[in-house]
Amino acid sequence: MPMMGGHHAISGTAAWMALAGSAPVMGRVTGLDLWQLDPAQVIAGAVVATGAALLPDIDHPSATISRSGGGFTKALTRTIGSVTGHRGATHTLLAAVVFTAAAVLVLGLDWQVDVALLGEVQAGAVLLVAAMCALGTRALKMVDGALLPWAVGLGAGLLVAVIAPDTSVWLPAAVAVGTLTHLAGDLLTTDGIPFPTWPLVARPPRRLATPLWQRSGDIALPLLGDAGSVREWLLCTALTAFAATTVTVTIAGAPEMLAV
């Protein structure tokens, strides 16, 4: 079975903070600072990566993403799932490229909208952040209901427009990190993910098929076992502690963010 939704979300947060963060904890730098982002961009990217870590489950009618937008998202996930099956096309490296390219395309439209008190904002970026925040907060059970996650998400999107308006680097990067983290999480479970070169799939001869390279061509490194296993819970508990600590330290180290 694939990893649980909330665990995907917190994995996306932790992966982003490990790659993009740079705040010191107890004298040690906790992130690689790959994109040399300022603290506001790091936190905004963490919000996006958290939600983006749920995007591959757009093929599952019972996933968080399906329950986040009423009838529209239910119909969307049901349609995609009927075409691809769960853990099919949307759980591939190609899909991660497509999700990231979609983010780049939305930003490239440069859709500017005047908002009272804020002035001109990049509407595409606001909506992307809002959607990812709504998905992430629902998956982590921080908010619930049909409208509240989207209200919180819209607030987050507008806040990002103020504190991190230059989205050209961190937003597509956060989408990529989130989606790739989802694939890594499912790779560590028994069901695994499609062959890396999908739609070109290498299938082993029947006698050579193993849980690592399955007859279908799917690959797995099932260190976590089935979804919801004790090992998965232990890993995600550690990731939660890491994410909470690094996010808190990053915010605390940026007085301008606290003043917003």
Phi, psi and omega in degrees: 000151179285163179298153181289152186301312180298326178288325174299315184299310182291331175296321177297318178299310184297318180298317179297314181295326179291325183271322188256338184286164178210005183288138179279141174236118182053042176081001180243134176288129188261354181227166183273347179053045187300323186253005179051055182270155173279166185304321180297318179293324178298314181292318178299318178296325178297320178299314182292316181297326178299313179286322182295336178292355177256349187301320180300338179278017174293354178264006186241115184292349178253003184282166179306318183297328179290326184269007188263346184227030177066214184297329183296308182290329176296315179294322181296310182293324179295319180293313180296317180298324180292334180273316188258338190075162180284142184061040176255237187301326183283352179253039183237164176297326177298319179297321178299321177296317181295314179301317181292318179296325178297320178296317178299319180296315180300316179293325181293339178292337177050053182277102182265136179227139176279128179239133181305134179076336183258337184082211181282133176231156177279101188298323180299316179295318179300314182292322177297313179297318180300314181295316181293323178293319179298316179296313184295315182292327176292315182297324181273003178059033175280328175220161181217178180098176183276325187252328186302316179301323181285327175295316177296317180298317179295320176299319178295320179298318179291323177296318178298324179299334180272313189267340181216062187292334179276098187260003191299330183257305191290329184289309175299323179297320180293322176298316180297314180298316181298312183292320179293326177294322176301314180298319179297321179296315180290330176299329183276001177254173188294328182284332179070200182223166178300158180306139187306329182267014180313136014276000172274112188243129174263121180251135181285153170303151185308319184288344181258355180295139180221172174299341179276323177229100193274162184302328179289346186100348177297151178240152181210150170231075197286057180293335181266350183074214180284161176302139179083008180293163177301321180297320178295317180296319180296316179299313184288335172295316178295319179295323178297315179298317179297313182296314181298318181293312184290323176296314180299315181294322179296315179294315182297332181274004181232084183305329181295332177287319180294337183275350182291000000 
